[in-house]
Amino acid sequence: MSWEAVIGIEVHVELTTDSKMFCGCAVSFGDPPNTNICPTCLGLPGALPVPNRVAIESIMAVGLAFNCEVSPRSVFHRKNYFYADLPKNYQISQFDIPVCHDGYLDVTVDGETRRIGIERAHMEEDTGKSTHLGDGGRIHAAESTLLDFNRSGVPLVEIVSRPDIRSAAESRAYAQELRSIVAELGVSDARLEEGSIRFDANISIRPEGVETLGTKVEVKNMNSFRSLERAVDYEIARQISVVEGGAEMIQETRHWDEEADVTHSMRTKEGLSDYRFFTEPDLVPMVMSDGWIEEVRATLPELPAARRASYEAHGLESDLAEVLSAAPKELRNIYYEAISDGAAPKAVANWLTGEVTAWLRRNEADPADMSLTGPHLGELIAMVEDGTVSSSAAKDVLQGVLEGEGNPRTVAESRDLVQISDTGALEEAVLGVLGENPDAVESYRGGEKKVVGFLVGQVMRATQGKADPKMVNQILTEKLEG
Amino acid sequence: MSLTDLTVAEAGAKLRDGEASSVDLLDSILDRASMTEAQVHAYLTIDREGAHEAAGKADADLADGIDRGPLHGIPIALKDNMCTRGVETTASSQILAGYVPPYDATVVQKLRDAGAVIVGKTNLDEFAMGSSTENSAYGATFNPWDIGRIPGGSSGGSAAVVAAGSAFAALGSDTGGSIRQPASLTGVVGLKPTYGTVSRYGLIAFASSLDQIGPLAKSVEDAALILEAIWGHDPLDATSFSGAYPDPGAGLDRGVGGLRIGVVEELAGEGYEEAVETGVASMVSQLSDAGAEIVEVSLPTFEIALSAYYLIAPAEASANLARFDGIRYGHRAEGATTEELMARTRGEGFGPEVIRRILLGTYALSAGYYDAFYGQAQKVRAAIQEDFARAYESVDVLVSPTSPTVAFEVGARTEDPLAMYLSDICTIPSNLSGHPGISIPIGVDGQGLPIGFQVMAPALGEEVLFQAAAEVERLAAFSDKPELAEVAS
């Protein structure tokens, strides 16, 4: 039998607002434990939450970027469960009226684009952090546990996809696209390794052609795109072998073990957990007016998918458009500066994603500090086109510009890279080479025409590479034939 | 006349006339407390040092021409569920024994800004859950009018200190009648303001959508003076009202001529003591004589208000009290695992009534029961609000007894939670609607026990509420004082 995987992905995004979701404490990572805390985020008796307007604007931006509807009125709920790093023993979250709902994200795998539905994006608060001491950091055998409440109350956006994803590769593509948009919006650091963006996958399988959903398993603890893809792959294969082996799937939460490349059962969900959601009585409903929504929409940057489309409209192939759309903002700005100066989009894009990116990587340089400008790049491309520099010399010119030596023309001159295109000087060089290589001249005249390549090389050598090879070829042929 | 018999307004006048200092007022209160506390047990903590410092400063400020208003230099007590920086705050629970908050509740800060002297913290039913102040982990409070009887609750300590003269006024909190009912049973004035007008920041929550802080005082005027000092928009409380506030003192001398007063039909009959009904009827006819138009009004949903309240309040409480787990503060029991530590801490730290309500609330919110219980209760709440709105189309204020009975005997209802819950039948509707209500003493029954008269008004209707209450106070001319034996502690 052939099986179809049905996958939904839940993403938690930690916002980088200045202050926490419901109090004035700083959102700051890496500070000494329990230094960014107050009565509210510690859950002291009598303390109350007050919502952070910037966080609500951030989730509105996230929702709009994912083509969601923003609810005109949205309500906070309490999600009740006891846990030592959850100070109030309830989390302020959202239940039936999230801030954003019904959006989508287009995801391309192997040239095929599919639309993945987004059910909702809601606002909630993060918990504190537990560190278990003794016995390898596992909770059950730990000797003691340290609690750090710096993270308690940091605003979190949870984005829940519909079960529209069908493969591990698609899961990865969805997660990557989502991350790049969130990063682009500037609302989060969106760093997987630091946990500021976290992915959980809900996976089930069903026979191809069947509409009903199978028993789902939630897989957690994937801290890279690669581990997300591998975990989903593993879990699909595991479920198929369970079902084909005649066993029943059980609804459970499984943990991805990066070392062992497998998922382990964490806990069995006996039906649904009962979080006893009810409206948070300490908060009033949020009202998102059309005016406010439009204000937020106006602040949205151009997103990668839109950029790709406009690059393709400039005539870039889809691969090049894809790479450029993911390039740092500074490079994309240079692209626009150069093409508005009249440079050919494709040449500009090739330089930026090739040599410029390689130089940045080699020098571990920050694109923001780069001395290269759009007009520089346009000038360099024009110099190659009109033969002022050869395409190989142009790479050296670029390096000089990137190293702050001035504009391309200045660099070409100071580094002595300008091509010799003065006919008189070239003729002189050609005659010199012919005089030094009588055997080659003899062979040519005897019918061995290919020896011209050797002679061009000799002229290039004599001019230290500055001669225009096309002109050299032409003059050489003239002299040999003449 | 002893200083302790003065109202806030009278004591303020003496201060400004130079006849008494704030320190004199405080000393008189502390002397009085040393006599009354042995019998009444209304204070959990008396902050002598802090109070003396504040009184000294109030005197010095006044001498320097700095007058912070009507509460300047006046000793006031706080119910022990309001956080006071540096002063133990327990909500009368074992689970918070020794807990010292690092911050002041907004009302506490406002009282300090108004120059008030905070004497100490008063007893309550644990986490404000109760109607007799018997559910305290630190022992019951007794009624100054008869120490064999309860003072009402849950703000029984605050009511008792005002009645006994061991504070000029006090703050209480009212979730289902917890200010008005004890005020009624101890012969003082008790006000629950409109929900959202007094900040709840720093009030240890019982039921967030119902809790409201308000004053207990010797006069209607005092209640208005204190209200003006403590209310106002607070950016730290997201449910705080941010519009224009009424002027509670504007109509105190206006009388009730032309005022339309509705008598609530449902708050009478079976379960109401005869003396209470007679007292209330007599006041209604005096109001009529004073020029008010009296209308009988029916609010049928009042019959089911108690049931809705006992689902909504425990549901919210079950989450509000979840934070008391022994992890960060308060009592901690030993346990082999975190779950065991939490469970034991809560089992040991909470009293039986608190546990009963947490279980009730947890059950009401559980999957499969939510719609039938909590969801249904919310619908009743909305219906009560509609009933009130309909009534206020034809009347300006509503009146009723504050409590169906006078103060009952210690232990009389402790074994019967339902009988205890019925103590709040007249006061609960205003909490569910968020409207203001006030209790004014109008006389005593045959045993010399005070009877309270409740006036209710629409949201932000404090001006007309006080207008009617002031007339009730004038007509009743209630001046009896409890007689406590001269026993020193």
HADDOCK unambig.tbl for C-alpha pairs under 7 A between the chains (distance, minus, plus):
assign (segid A and resid 43 and name CA) (segid B and resid 323 and name CA) 6.63 0.50 0.50
assign (segid A and resid 45 and name CA) (segid B and resid 204 and name CA) 5.25 0.50 0.50
assign (segid A and resid 46 and name CA) (segid B and resid 83 and name CA) 6.99 0.50 0.50
assign (segid A and resid 46 and name CA) (segid B and resid 201 and name CA) 5.88 0.50 0.50
assign (segid A and resid 46 and name CA) (segid B and resid 202 and name CA) 3.91 0.50 0.50
assign (segid A and resid 46 and name CA) (segid B and resid 203 and name CA) 4.58 0.50 0.50
assign (segid A and resid 46 and name CA) (segid B and resid 204 and name CA) 4.08 0.50 0.50
assign (segid A and resid 46 and name CA) (segid B and resid 205 and name CA) 5.98 0.50 0.50
assign (segid A and resid 47 and name CA) (segid B and resid 201 and name CA) 5.75 0.50 0.50
assign (segid A and resid 47 and name CA) (segid B and resid 202 and name CA) 5.48 0.50 0.50
assign (segid A and resid 48 and name CA) (segid B and resid 201 and name CA) 5.93 0.50 0.50
assign (segid A and resid 48 and name CA) (segid B and resid 236 and name CA) 6.86 0.50 0.50
assign (segid A and resid 48 and name CA) (segid B and resid 237 and name CA) 6.22 0.50 0.50
assign (segid A and resid 50 and name CA) (segid B and resid 236 and name CA) 6.38 0.50 0.50
assign (segid A and resid 50 and name CA) (segid B and resid 237 and name CA) 6.57 0.50 0.50
assign (segid A and resid 50 and name CA) (segid B and resid 238 and name CA) 5.33 0.50 0.50
assign (segid A and resid 80 and name CA) (segid B and resid 319 and name CA) 6.87 0.50 0.50
assign (segid A and resid 84 and name CA) (segid B and resid 327 and name CA) 6.76 0.50 0.50
assign (segid A and resid 87 and name CA) (segid B and resid 323 and name CA) 6.25 0.50 0.50
assign (segid A and resid 88 and name CA) (segid B and resid 322 and name CA) 6.28 0.50 0.50
assign (segid A and resid 88 and name CA) (segid B and resid 323 and name CA) 4.30 0.50 0.50
assign (segid A and resid 89 and name CA) (segid B and resid 322 and name CA) 5.51 0.50 0.50
assign (segid A and resid 89 and name CA) (segid B and resid 323 and name CA) 5.46 0.50 0.50
assign (segid A and resid 90 and name CA) (segid B and resid 319 and name CA) 6.86 0.50 0.50
assign (segid A and resid 274 and name CA) (segid B and resid 366 and name CA) 6.76 0.50 0.50
assign (segid A and resid 274 and name CA) (segid B and resid 367 and name CA) 6.23 0.50 0.50
assign (segid A and resid 276 and name CA) (segid B and resid 365 and name CA) 5.27 0.50 0.50
assign (segid A and resid 276 and name CA) (segid B and resid 366 and name CA) 5.40 0.50 0.50
assign (segid A and resid 276 and name CA) (segid B and resid 367 and name CA) 6.68 0.50 0.50
assign (segid A and resid 281 and name CA) (segid B and resid 208 and name CA) 5.74 0.50 0.50
assign (segid A and resid 281 and name CA) (segid B and resid 209 and name CA) 5.34 0.50 0.50
assign (segid A and resid 282 and name CA) (segid B and resid 208 and name CA) 6.17 0.50 0.50
assign (segid A and resid 282 and name CA) (segid B and resid 238 and name CA) 6.61 0.50 0.50
assign (segid A and resid 282 and name CA) (segid B and resid 239 and name CA) 6.37 0.50 0.50
assign (segid A and resid 283 and name CA) (segid B and resid 238 and name CA) 5.54 0.50 0.50
assign (segid A and resid 283 and name CA) (segid B and resid 239 and name CA) 6.05 0.50 0.50
assign (segid A and resid 284 and name CA) (segid B and resid 238 and name CA) 6.79 0.50 0.50
assign (segid A and resid 284 and name CA) (segid B and resid 239 and name CA) 6.25 0.50 0.50
